Amino acid sequence: MLGATTRKAAADRGVLFSGERGDAVTYTDLSVSIPPDAIRQPGSVQWPKTVPGNPATDFVALRADPIERATVPA
């Protein structure tokens, strides 16, 4: 999925963005696992019980790559 924010990048790579405002909009290409056999209520998220999470049972960020605005489709 495509993420867009005006938040400043966080120093911790696992956090991605801080609560601070950034100077411009930044974009991130995200890949998130959605557990295929999970029993859950719509709109709920099954957070991992331990880190790293298991993509077979938990919602897990698999990839988060920053992308340049010029490469974002209009």
mmCIF file of the N, C-alpha and C atoms, coordinates in Angstrom:
data_MODEL
# 
_entry.id   MODEL 
# 
loop_
_atom_site.group_PDB 
_atom_site.id 
_atom_site.type_symbol 
_atom_site.label_atom_id 
_atom_site.label_alt_id 
_atom_site.label_comp_id 
_atom_site.label_asym_id 
_atom_site.label_entity_id 
_atom_site.label_seq_id 
_atom_site.pdbx_PDB_ins_code 
_atom_site.Cartn_x 
_atom_site.Cartn_y 
_atom_site.Cartn_z 
_atom_site.occupancy 
_atom_site.B_iso_or_equiv 
_atom_site.pdbx_formal_charge 
_atom_site.auth_seq_id 
_atom_site.auth_comp_id 
_atom_site.auth_asym_id 
_atom_site.auth_atom_id 
_atom_site.pdbx_PDB_model_num 
ATOM 1   N N  . MET A 1 1  ? 0.839   -1.144  0.000   1.00 0.00 ? 1  MET A N  1 
ATOM 2   C CA . MET A 1 1  ? 0.000   0.000   0.000   1.00 0.00 ? 1  MET A CA 1 
ATOM 3   C C  . MET A 1 1  ? 0.896   1.222   0.000   1.00 0.00 ? 1  MET A C  1 
ATOM 4   N N  . LEU A 1 2  ? 0.351   2.338   -0.391  1.00 0.00 ? 2  LEU A N  1 
ATOM 5   C CA . LEU A 1 2  ? 1.108   3.587   -0.422  1.00 0.00 ? 2  LEU A CA 1 
ATOM 6   C C  . LEU A 1 2  ? 0.765   4.405   0.808   1.00 0.00 ? 2  LEU A C  1 
ATOM 7   N N  . GLY A 1 3  ? 1.778   4.806   1.548   1.00 0.00 ? 3  GLY A N  1 
ATOM 8   C CA . GLY A 1 3  ? 1.593   5.683   2.699   1.00 0.00 ? 3  GLY A CA 1 
ATOM 9   C C  . GLY A 1 3  ? 2.113   7.066   2.357   1.00 0.00 ? 3  GLY A C  1 
ATOM 10  N N  . ALA A 1 4  ? 1.386   8.087   2.763   1.00 0.00 ? 4  ALA A N  1 
ATOM 11  C CA . ALA A 1 4  ? 1.820   9.472   2.562   1.00 0.00 ? 4  ALA A CA 1 
ATOM 12  C C  . ALA A 1 4  ? 1.626   10.211  3.878   1.00 0.00 ? 4  ALA A C  1 
ATOM 13  N N  . THR A 1 5  ? 2.626   10.975  4.280   1.00 0.00 ? 5  THR A N  1 
ATOM 14  C CA . THR A 1 5  ? 2.529   11.696  5.544   1.00 0.00 ? 5  THR A CA 1 
ATOM 15  C C  . THR A 1 5  ? 3.347   12.972  5.514   1.00 0.00 ? 5  THR A C  1 
ATOM 16  N N  . THR A 1 6  ? 2.988   13.881  6.384   1.00 0.00 ? 6  THR A N  1 
ATOM 17  C CA . THR A 1 6  ? 3.797   15.087  6.588   1.00 0.00 ? 6  THR A CA 1 
ATOM 18  C C  . THR A 1 6  ? 4.597   14.958  7.880   1.00 0.00 ? 6  THR A C  1 
ATOM 19  N N  . ARG A 1 7  ? 4.615   13.773  8.458   1.00 0.00 ? 7  ARG A N  1 
ATOM 20  C CA . ARG A 1 7  ? 5.398   13.531  9.678   1.00 0.00 ? 7  ARG A CA 1 
ATOM 21  C C  . ARG A 1 7  ? 6.867   13.365  9.346   1.00 0.00 ? 7  ARG A C  1 
ATOM 22  N N  . LYS A 1 8  ? 7.687   13.741  10.295  1.00 0.00 ? 8  LYS A N  1 
ATOM 23  C CA . LYS A 1 8  ? 9.140   13.619  10.167  1.00 0.00 ? 8  LYS A CA 1 
ATOM 24  C C  . LYS A 1 8  ? 9.553   12.164  10.358  1.00 0.00 ? 8  LYS A C  1 
ATOM 25  N N  . ALA A 1 9  ? 10.547  11.734  9.635   1.00 0.00 ? 9  ALA A N  1 
ATOM 26  C CA . ALA A 1 9  ? 11.064  10.374  9.790   1.00 0.00 ? 9  ALA A CA 1 
ATOM 27  C C  . ALA A 1 9  ? 11.586  10.182  11.207  1.00 0.00 ? 9  ALA A C  1 
ATOM 28  N N  . ALA A 1 10 ? 11.337  9.017   11.778  1.00 0.00 ? 10 ALA A N  1 
ATOM 29  C CA . ALA A 1 10 ? 11.813  8.701   13.126  1.00 0.00 ? 10 ALA A CA 1 
ATOM 30  C C  . ALA A 1 10 ? 13.249  8.202   13.062  1.00 0.00 ? 10 ALA A C  1 
ATOM 31  N N  . ALA A 1 11 ? 13.968  8.392   14.139  1.00 0.00 ? 11 ALA A N  1 
ATOM 32  C CA . ALA A 1 11 ? 15.347  7.902   14.216  1.00 0.00 ? 11 ALA A CA 1 
ATOM 33  C C  . ALA A 1 11 ? 15.357  6.369   14.274  1.00 0.00 ? 11 ALA A C  1 
ATOM 34  N N  . ASP A 1 12 ? 14.337  5.781   14.893  1.00 0.00 ? 12 ASP A N  1 
ATOM 35  C CA . ASP A 1 12 ? 14.211  4.325   15.008  1.00 0.00 ? 12 ASP A CA 1 
ATOM 36  C C  . ASP A 1 12 ? 13.546  3.792   13.742  1.00 0.00 ? 12 ASP A C  1 
ATOM 37  N N  . ARG A 1 13 ? 14.244  2.965   12.977  1.00 0.00 ? 13 ARG A N  1 
ATOM 38  C CA . ARG A 1 13 ? 13.706  2.432   11.710  1.00 0.00 ? 13 ARG A CA 1 
ATOM 39  C C  . ARG A 1 13 ? 12.422  1.640   11.891  1.00 0.00 ? 13 ARG A C  1 
ATOM 40  N N  . GLY A 1 14 ? 12.250  1.020   13.031  1.00 0.00 ? 14 GLY A N  1 
ATOM 41  C CA . GLY A 1 14 ? 11.056  0.239   13.296  1.00 0.00 ? 14 GLY A CA 1 
ATOM 42  C C  . GLY A 1 14 ? 9.817   1.073   13.537  1.00 0.00 ? 14 GLY A C  1 
ATOM 43  N N  . VAL A 1 15 ? 9.988   2.361   13.754  1.00 0.00 ? 15 VAL A N  1 
ATOM 44  C CA . VAL A 1 15 ? 8.867   3.252   14.038  1.00 0.00 ? 15 VAL A CA 1 
ATOM 45  C C  . VAL A 1 15 ? 8.419   3.987   12.779  1.00 0.00 ? 15 VAL A C  1 
ATOM 46  N N  . LEU A 1 16 ? 9.298   4.225   11.844  1.00 0.00 ? 16 LEU A N  1 
ATOM 47  C CA . LEU A 1 16 ? 9.086   4.934   10.587  1.00 0.00 ? 16 LEU A CA 1 
ATOM 48  C C  . LEU A 1 16 ? 8.936   6.433   10.756  1.00 0.00 ? 16 LEU A C  1 
ATOM 49  N N  . PHE A 1 17 ? 7.874   6.907   11.454  1.00 0.00 ? 17 PHE A N  1 
ATOM 50  C CA . PHE A 1 17 ? 7.642   8.348   11.556  1.00 0.00 ? 17 PHE A CA 1 
ATOM 51  C C  . PHE A 1 17 ? 7.468   8.761   13.005  1.00 0.00 ? 17 PHE A C  1 
ATOM 52  N N  . SER A 1 18 ? 7.929   9.978   13.316  1.00 0.00 ? 18 SER A N  1 
ATOM 53  C CA . SER A 1 18 ? 7.784   10.508  14.665  1.00 0.00 ? 18 SER A CA 1 
ATOM 54  C C  . SER A 1 18 ? 6.488   11.309  14.745  1.00 0.00 ? 18 SER A C  1 
ATOM 55  N N  . GLY A 1 19 ? 6.235   11.907  15.861  1.00 0.00 ? 19 GLY A N  1 
ATOM 56  C CA . GLY A 1 19 ? 5.071   12.774  16.024  1.00 0.00 ? 19 GLY A CA 1 
ATOM 57  C C  . GLY A 1 19 ? 5.339   14.192  15.552  1.00 0.00 ? 19 GLY A C  1 
ATOM 58  N N  . GLU A 1 20 ? 6.576   14.457  15.138  1.00 0.00 ? 20 GLU A N  1 
ATOM 59  C CA . GLU A 1 20 ? 6.969   15.797  14.681  1.00 0.00 ? 20 GLU A CA 1 
ATOM 60  C C  . GLU A 1 20 ? 6.529   16.027  13.243  1.00 0.00 ? 20 GLU A C  1 
ATOM 61  N N  . ARG A 1 21 ? 6.237   17.261  12.921  1.00 0.00 ? 21 ARG A N  1 
ATOM 62  C CA . ARG A 1 21 ? 5.919   17.625  11.536  1.00 0.00 ? 21 ARG A CA 1 
ATOM 63  C C  . ARG A 1 21 ? 7.198   17.684  10.722  1.00 0.00 ? 21 ARG A C  1 
ATOM 64  N N  . GLY A 1 22 ? 7.124   17.183  9.492   1.00 0.00 ? 22 GLY A N  1 
ATOM 65  C CA . GLY A 1 22 ? 8.261   17.236  8.586   1.00 0.00 ? 22 GLY A CA 1 
ATOM 66  C C  . GLY A 1 22 ? 8.186   18.481  7.714   1.00 0.00 ? 22 GLY A C  1 
ATOM 67  N N  . ASP A 1 23 ? 9.152   18.632  6.825   1.00 0.00 ? 23 ASP A N  1 
ATOM 68  C CA . ASP A 1 23 ? 9.202   19.786  5.934   1.00 0.00 ? 23 ASP A CA 1 
ATOM 69  C C  . ASP A 1 23 ? 8.368   19.595  4.669   1.00 0.00 ? 23 ASP A C  1 
ATOM 70  N N  . ALA A 1 24 ? 8.053   18.350  4.340   1.00 0.00 ? 24 ALA A N  1 
ATOM 71  C CA . ALA A 1 24 ? 7.324   18.061  3.100   1.00 0.00 ? 24 ALA A CA 1 
ATOM 72  C C  . ALA A 1 24 ? 6.586   16.738  3.244   1.00 0.00 ? 24 ALA A C  1 
ATOM 73  N N  . VAL A 1 25 ? 5.767   16.420  2.272   1.00 0.00 ? 25 VAL A N  1 
ATOM 74  C CA . VAL A 1 25 ? 5.091   15.124  2.246   1.00 0.00 ? 25 VAL A CA 1 
ATOM 75  C C  . VAL A 1 25 ? 6.118   14.060  1.858   1.00 0.00 ? 25 VAL A C  1 
ATOM 76  N N  . THR A 1 26 ? 6.119   12.954  2.587   1.00 0.00 ? 26 THR A N  1 
ATOM 77  C CA . THR A 1 26 ? 6.979   11.830  2.234   1.00 0.00 ? 26 THR A CA 1 
ATOM 78  C C  . THR A 1 26 ? 6.088   10.630  1.937   1.00 0.00 ? 26 THR A C  1 
ATOM 79  N N  . TYR A 1 27 ? 6.591   9.730   1.095   1.00 0.00 ? 27 TYR A N  1 
ATOM 80  C CA . TYR A 1 27 ? 5.826   8.572   0.635   1.00 0.00 ? 27 TYR A CA 1 
ATOM 81  C C  . TYR A 1 27 ? 6.577   7.294   0.975   1.00 0.00 ? 27 TYR A C  1 
ATOM 82  N N  . THR A 1 28 ? 5.806   6.262   1.325   1.00 0.00 ? 28 THR A N  1 
ATOM 83  C CA . THR A 1 28 ? 6.390   4.974   1.663   1.00 0.00 ? 28 THR A CA 1 
ATOM 84  C C  . THR A 1 28 ? 5.586   3.866   0.995   1.00 0.00 ? 28 THR A C  1 
ATOM 85  N N  . ASP A 1 29 ? 6.277   2.935   0.388   1.00 0.00 ? 29 ASP A N  1 
ATOM 86  C CA . ASP A 1 29 ? 5.662   1.750   -0.210  1.00 0.00 ? 29 ASP A CA 1 
ATOM 87  C C  . ASP A 1 29 ? 5.673   0.671   0.867   1.00 0.00 ? 29 ASP A C  1 
ATOM 88  N N  . LEU A 1 30 ? 4.486   0.269   1.332   1.00 0.00 ? 30 LEU A N  1 
ATOM 89  C CA . LEU A 1 30 ? 4.364   -0.671  2.441   1.00 0.00 ? 30 LEU A CA 1 
ATOM 90  C C  . LEU A 1 30 ? 3.768   -1.997  1.990   1.00 0.00 ? 30 LEU A C  1 
ATOM 91  N N  . SER A 1 31 ? 4.279   -3.070  2.554   1.00 0.00 ? 31 SER A N  1 
ATOM 92  C CA . SER A 1 31 ? 3.710   -4.396  2.344   1.00 0.00 ? 31 SER A CA 1 
ATOM 93  C C  . SER A 1 31 ? 3.381   -4.951  3.725   1.00 0.00 ? 31 SER A C  1 
ATOM 94  N N  . VAL A 1 32 ? 2.105   -5.321  3.924   1.00 0.00 ? 32 VAL A N  1 
ATOM 95  C CA . VAL A 1 32 ? 1.641   -5.807  5.218   1.00 0.00 ? 32 VAL A CA 1 
ATOM 96  C C  . VAL A 1 32 ? 0.995   -7.175  5.033   1.00 0.00 ? 32 VAL A C  1 
ATOM 97  N N  . SER A 1 33 ? 1.346   -8.124  5.907   1.00 0.00 ? 33 SER A N  1 
ATOM 98  C CA . SER A 1 33 ? 0.700   -9.431  5.850   1.00 0.00 ? 33 SER A CA 1 
ATOM 99  C C  . SER A 1 33 ? -0.666  -9.353  6.515   1.00 0.00 ? 33 SER A C  1 
ATOM 100 N N  . ILE A 1 34 ? -1.638  -10.008 5.917   1.00 0.00 ? 34 ILE A N  1 
ATOM 101 C CA . ILE A 1 34 ? -2.966  -10.139 6.506   1.00 0.00 ? 34 ILE A CA 1 
ATOM 102 C C  . ILE A 1 34 ? -3.166  -11.628 6.721   1.00 0.00 ? 34 ILE A C  1 
ATOM 103 N N  . PRO A 1 35 ? -3.294  -12.048 7.979   1.00 0.00 ? 35 PRO A N  1 
ATOM 104 C CA . PRO A 1 35 ? -3.383  -13.479 8.255   1.00 0.00 ? 35 PRO A CA 1 
ATOM 105 C C  . PRO A 1 35 ? -4.565  -14.111 7.508   1.00 0.00 ? 35 PRO A C  1 
ATOM 106 N N  . PRO A 1 36 ? -4.310  -15.134 6.701   1.00 0.00 ? 36 PRO A N  1 
ATOM 107 C CA . PRO A 1 36 ? -5.369  -15.705 5.867   1.00 0.00 ? 36 PRO A CA 1 
ATOM 108 C C  . PRO A 1 36 ? -6.456  -16.450 6.633   1.00 0.00 ? 36 PRO A C  1 
ATOM 109 N N  . ASP A 1 37 ? -6.109  -17.125 7.702   1.00 0.00 ? 37 ASP A N  1 
ATOM 110 C CA . ASP A 1 37 ? -7.078  -17.937 8.433   1.00 0.00 ? 37 ASP A CA 1 
ATOM 111 C C  . ASP A 1 37 ? -7.486  -17.327 9.767   1.00 0.00 ? 37 ASP A C  1 
ATOM 112 N N  . ALA A 1 38 ? -7.232  -16.056 9.923   1.00 0.00 ? 38 ALA A N  1 
ATOM 113 C CA . ALA A 1 38 ? -7.515  -15.413 11.205  1.00 0.00 ? 38 ALA A CA 1 
ATOM 114 C C  . ALA A 1 38 ? -9.023  -15.234 11.405  1.00 0.00 ? 38 ALA A C  1 
ATOM 115 N N  . ILE A 1 39 ? -9.456  -15.471 12.622  1.00 0.00 ? 39 ILE A N  1 
ATOM 116 C CA . ILE A 1 39 ? -10.844 -15.208 12.994  1.00 0.00 ? 39 ILE A CA 1 
ATOM 117 C C  . ILE A 1 39 ? -10.831 -13.885 13.741  1.00 0.00 ? 39 ILE A C  1 
ATOM 118 N N  . ARG A 1 40 ? -11.409 -12.868 13.134  1.00 0.00 ? 40 ARG A N  1 
ATOM 119 C CA . ARG A 1 40 ? -11.380 -11.544 13.744  1.00 0.00 ? 40 ARG A CA 1 
ATOM 120 C C  . ARG A 1 40 ? -12.603 -10.759 13.314  1.00 0.00 ? 40 ARG A C  1 
ATOM 121 N N  . GLN A 1 41 ? -12.899 -9.749  14.056  1.00 0.00 ? 41 GLN A N  1 
ATOM 122 C CA . GLN A 1 41 ? -13.984 -8.842  13.715  1.00 0.00 ? 41 GLN A CA 1 
ATOM 123 C C  . GLN A 1 41 ? -13.480 -7.876  12.652  1.00 0.00 ? 41 GLN A C  1 
ATOM 124 N N  . PRO A 1 42 ? -14.341 -7.504  11.683  1.00 0.00 ? 42 PRO A N  1 
ATOM 125 C CA . PRO A 1 42 ? -13.915 -6.512  10.676  1.00 0.00 ? 42 PRO A CA 1 
ATOM 126 C C  . PRO A 1 42 ? -13.414 -5.237  11.366  1.00 0.00 ? 42 PRO A C  1 
ATOM 127 N N  . GLY A 1 43 ? -12.304 -4.738  10.861  1.00 0.00 ? 43 GLY A N  1 
ATOM 128 C CA . GLY A 1 43 ? -11.705 -3.522  11.420  1.00 0.00 ? 43 GLY A CA 1 
ATOM 129 C C  . GLY A 1 43 ? -10.755 -3.771  12.569  1.00 0.00 ? 43 GLY A C  1 
ATOM 130 N N  . SER A 1 44 ? -10.645 -5.006  13.034  1.00 0.00 ? 44 SER A N  1 
ATOM 131 C CA . SER A 1 44 ? -9.728  -5.297  14.136  1.00 0.00 ? 44 SER A CA 1 
ATOM 132 C C  . SER A 1 44 ? -8.375  -5.743  13.580  1.00 0.00 ? 44 SER A C  1 
ATOM 133 N N  . VAL A 1 45 ? -7.352  -5.580  14.384  1.00 0.00 ? 45 VAL A N  1 
ATOM 134 C CA . VAL A 1 45 ? -5.995  -5.965  13.995  1.00 0.00 ? 45 VAL A CA 1 
ATOM 135 C C  . VAL A 1 45 ? -5.462  -6.949  15.024  1.00 0.00 ? 45 VAL A C  1 
ATOM 136 N N  . GLN A 1 46 ? -4.877  -8.034  14.549  1.00 0.00 ? 46 GLN A N  1 
ATOM 137 C CA . GLN A 1 46 ? -4.252  -9.009  15.432  1.00 0.00 ? 46 GLN A CA 1 
ATOM 138 C C  . GLN A 1 46 ? -2.771  -8.662  15.549  1.00 0.00 ? 46 GLN A C  1 
ATOM 139 N N  . TRP A 1 47 ? -2.439  -7.954  16.631  1.00 0.00 ? 47 TRP A N  1 
ATOM 140 C CA . TRP A 1 47 ? -1.059  -7.544  16.852  1.00 0.00 ? 47 TRP A CA 1 
ATOM 141 C C  . TRP A 1 47 ? -0.232  -8.754  17.260  1.00 0.00 ? 47 TRP A C  1 
ATOM 142 N N  . PRO A 1 48 ? 1.027   -8.797  16.862  1.00 0.00 ? 48 PRO A N  1 
ATOM 143 C CA . PRO A 1 48 ? 1.887   -9.907  17.269  1.00 0.00 ? 48 PRO A CA 1 
ATOM 144 C C  . PRO A 1 48 ? 2.047   -9.968  18.785  1.00 0.00 ? 48 PRO A C  1 
ATOM 145 N N  . LYS A 1 49 ? 2.036   -11.166 19.322  1.00 0.00 ? 49 LYS A N  1 
ATOM 146 C CA . LYS A 1 49 ? 2.249   -11.345 20.761  1.00 0.00 ? 49 LYS A CA 1 
ATOM 147 C C  . LYS A 1 49 ? 3.725   -11.226 21.103  1.00 0.00 ? 49 LYS A C  1 
ATOM 148 N N  . THR A 1 50 ? 4.581   -11.561 20.130  1.00 0.00 ? 50 THR A N  1 
ATOM 149 C CA . THR A 1 50 ? 6.028   -11.423 20.286  1.00 0.00 ? 50 THR A CA 1 
ATOM 150 C C  . THR A 1 50 ? 6.592   -10.815 19.009  1.00 0.00 ? 50 THR A C  1 
ATOM 151 N N  . VAL A 1 51 ? 7.774   -10.240 19.120  1.00 0.00 ? 51 VAL A N  1 
ATOM 152 C CA . VAL A 1 51 ? 8.436   -9.616  17.972  1.00 0.00 ? 51 VAL A CA 1 
ATOM 153 C C  . VAL A 1 51 ? 9.581   -10.512 17.542  1.00 0.00 ? 51 VAL A C  1 
ATOM 154 N N  . PRO A 1 52 ? 9.762   -10.791 16.273  1.00 0.00 ? 52 PRO A N  1 
ATOM 155 C CA . PRO A 1 52 ? 8.914   -10.351 15.178  1.00 0.00 ? 52 PRO A CA 1 
ATOM 156 C C  . PRO A 1 52 ? 7.643   -11.188 15.108  1.00 0.00 ? 52 PRO A C  1 
ATOM 157 N N  . GLY A 1 53 ? 6.600   -10.628 14.542  1.00 0.00 ? 53 GLY A N  1 
ATOM 158 C CA . GLY A 1 53 ? 5.343   -11.343 14.417  1.00 0.00 ? 53 GLY A CA 1 
ATOM 159 C C  . GLY A 1 53 ? 5.413   -12.432 13.358  1.00 0.00 ? 53 GLY A C  1 
ATOM 160 N N  . ASN A 1 54 ? 4.409   -13.276 13.359  1.00 0.00 ? 54 ASN A N  1 
ATOM 161 C CA . ASN A 1 54 ? 4.311   -14.365 12.399  1.00 0.00 ? 54 ASN A CA 1 
ATOM 162 C C  . ASN A 1 54 ? 3.283   -13.975 11.331  1.00 0.00 ? 54 ASN A C  1 
ATOM 163 N N  . PRO A 1 55 ? 3.687   -13.789 10.085  1.00 0.00 ? 55 PRO A N  1 
ATOM 164 C CA . PRO A 1 55 ? 2.747   -13.387 9.038   1.00 0.00 ? 55 PRO A CA 1 
ATOM 165 C C  . PRO A 1 55 ? 1.583   -14.358 8.838   1.00 0.00 ? 55 PRO A C  1 
ATOM 166 N N  . ALA A 1 56 ? 1.726   -15.604 9.289   1.00 0.00 ? 56 ALA A N  1 
ATOM 167 C CA . ALA A 1 56 ? 0.645   -16.576 9.148   1.00 0.00 ? 56 ALA A CA 1 
ATOM 168 C C  . ALA A 1 56 ? -0.472  -16.348 10.168  1.00 0.00 ? 56 ALA A C  1 
ATOM 169 N N  . THR A 1 57 ? -0.150  -15.641 11.265  1.00 0.00 ? 57 THR A N  1 
ATOM 170 C CA . THR A 1 57 ? -1.144  -15.456 12.329  1.00 0.00 ? 57 THR A CA 1 
ATOM 171 C C  . THR A 1 57 ? -1.347  -14.008 12.745  1.00 0.00 ? 57 THR A C  1 
ATOM 172 N N  . ASP A 1 58 ? -0.451  -13.102 12.320  1.00 0.00 ? 58 ASP A N  1 
ATOM 173 C CA . ASP A 1 58 ? -0.496  -11.710 12.765  1.00 0.00 ? 58 ASP A CA 1 
ATOM 174 C C  . ASP A 1 58 ? -0.411  -10.737 11.587  1.00 0.00 ? 58 ASP A C  1 
ATOM 175 N N  . PHE A 1 59 ? -0.910  -9.551  11.814  1.00 0.00 ? 59 PHE A N  1 
ATOM 176 C CA . PHE A 1 59 ? -0.648  -8.461  10.881  1.00 0.00 ? 59 PHE A CA 1 
ATOM 177 C C  . PHE A 1 59 ? 0.802   -8.047  11.107  1.00 0.00 ? 59 PHE A C  1 
ATOM 178 N N  . VAL A 1 60 ? 1.623   -8.097  10.062  1.00 0.00 ? 60 VAL A N  1 
ATOM 179 C CA . VAL A 1 60 ? 3.049   -7.800  10.190  1.00 0.00 ? 60 VAL A CA 1 
ATOM 180 C C  . VAL A 1 60 ? 3.488   -6.936  9.016   1.00 0.00 ? 60 VAL A C  1 
ATOM 181 N N  . ALA A 1 61 ? 4.238   -5.886  9.308   1.00 0.00 ? 61 ALA A N  1 
ATOM 182 C CA . ALA A 1 61 ? 4.840   -5.087  8.236   1.00 0.00 ? 61 ALA A CA 1 
ATOM 183 C C  . ALA A 1 61 ? 5.987   -5.905  7.658   1.00 0.00 ? 61 ALA A C  1 
ATOM 184 N N  . LEU A 1 62 ? 5.846   -6.256  6.395   1.00 0.00 ? 62 LEU A N  1 
ATOM 185 C CA . LEU A 1 62 ? 6.875   -7.061  5.738   1.00 0.00 ? 62 LEU A CA 1 
ATOM 186 C C  . LEU A 1 62 ? 7.946   -6.204  5.093   1.00 0.00 ? 62 LEU A C  1 
ATOM 187 N N  . ARG A 1 63 ? 7.531   -5.017  4.654   1.00 0.00 ? 63 ARG A N  1 
ATOM 188 C CA . ARG A 1 63 ? 8.464   -4.124  3.944   1.00 0.00 ? 63 ARG A CA 1 
ATOM 189 C C  . ARG A 1 63 ? 7.951   -2.696  4.074   1.00 0.00 ? 63 ARG A C  1 
ATOM 190 N N  . ALA A 1 64 ? 8.857   -1.746  4.216   1.00 0.00 ? 64 ALA A N  1 
ATOM 191 C CA . ALA A 1 64 ? 8.534   -0.321  4.233   1.00 0.00 ? 64 ALA A CA 1 
ATOM 192 C C  . ALA A 1 64 ? 9.670   0.410   3.532   1.00 0.00 ? 64 ALA A C  1 
ATOM 193 N N  . ASP A 1 65 ? 9.460   0.740   2.255   1.00 0.00 ? 65 ASP A N  1 
ATOM 194 C CA . ASP A 1 65 ? 10.490  1.378   1.452   1.00 0.00 ? 65 ASP A CA 1 
ATOM 195 C C  . ASP A 1 65 ? 10.099  2.811   1.107   1.00 0.00 ? 65 ASP A C  1 
ATOM 196 N N  . PRO A 1 66 ? 10.953  3.786   1.439   1.00 0.00 ? 66 PRO A N  1 
ATOM 197 C CA . PRO A 1 66 ? 10.656  5.160   1.030   1.00 0.00 ? 66 PRO A CA 1 
ATOM 198 C C  . PRO A 1 66 ? 10.683  5.265   -0.499  1.00 0.00 ? 66 PRO A C  1 
ATOM 199 N N  . ILE A 1 67 ? 9.807   6.081   -1.053  1.00 0.00 ? 67 ILE A N  1 
ATOM 200 C CA . ILE A 1 67 ? 9.797   6.285   -2.508  1.00 0.00 ? 67 ILE A CA 1 
ATOM 201 C C  . ILE A 1 67 ? 9.769   7.770   -2.820  1.00 0.00 ? 67 ILE A C  1 
ATOM 202 N N  . GLU A 1 68 ? 10.298  8.118   -3.944  1.00 0.00 ? 68 GLU A N  1 
ATOM 203 C CA . GLU A 1 68 ? 10.340  9.507   -4.401  1.00 0.00 ? 68 GLU A CA 1 
ATOM 204 C C  . GLU A 1 68 ? 8.990   9.907   -4.974  1.00 0.00 ? 68 GLU A C  1 
ATOM 205 N N  . ARG A 1 69 ? 8.592   11.155  -4.776  1.00 0.00 ? 69 ARG A N  1 
ATOM 206 C CA . ARG A 1 69 ? 7.309   11.661  -5.268  1.00 0.00 ? 69 ARG A CA 1 
ATOM 207 C C  . ARG A 1 69 ? 7.180   11.466  -6.779  1.00 0.00 ? 69 ARG A C  1 
ATOM 208 N N  . ALA A 1 70 ? 8.260   11.622  -7.508  1.00 0.00 ? 70 ALA A N  1 
ATOM 209 C CA . ALA A 1 70 ? 8.232   11.497  -8.968  1.00 0.00 ? 70 ALA A CA 1 
ATOM 210 C C  . ALA A 1 70 ? 7.804   10.102  -9.424  1.00 0.00 ? 70 ALA A C  1 
ATOM 211 N N  . THR A 1 71 ? 7.958   9.086   -8.574  1.00 0.00 ? 71 THR A N  1 
ATOM 212 C CA . THR A 1 71 ? 7.596   7.726   -8.949  1.00 0.00 ? 71 THR A CA 1 
ATOM 213 C C  . THR A 1 71 ? 6.185   7.338   -8.511  1.00 0.00 ? 71 THR A C  1 
ATOM 214 N N  . VAL A 1 72 ? 5.510   8.225   -7.777  1.00 0.00 ? 72 VAL A N  1 
ATOM 215 C CA . VAL A 1 72 ? 4.142   7.948   -7.322  1.00 0.00 ? 72 VAL A CA 1 
ATOM 216 C C  . VAL A 1 72 ? 3.171   8.185   -8.458  1.00 0.00 ? 72 VAL A C  1 
ATOM 217 N N  . PRO A 1 73 ? 2.360   7.184   -8.810  1.00 0.00 ? 73 PRO A N  1 
ATOM 218 C CA . PRO A 1 73 ? 1.390   7.380   -9.907  1.00 0.00 ? 73 PRO A CA 1 
ATOM 219 C C  . PRO A 1 73 ? 0.411   8.498   -9.591  1.00 0.00 ? 73 PRO A C  1 
ATOM 220 N N  . ALA A 1 74 ? 0.034   9.244   -10.612 1.00 0.00 ? 74 ALA A N  1 
ATOM 221 C CA . ALA A 1 74 ? -0.921  10.347  -10.407 1.00 0.00 ? 74 ALA A CA 1 
ATOM 222 C C  . ALA A 1 74 ? -2.323  9.833   -10.313 1.00 0.00 ? 74 ALA A C  1 
# 
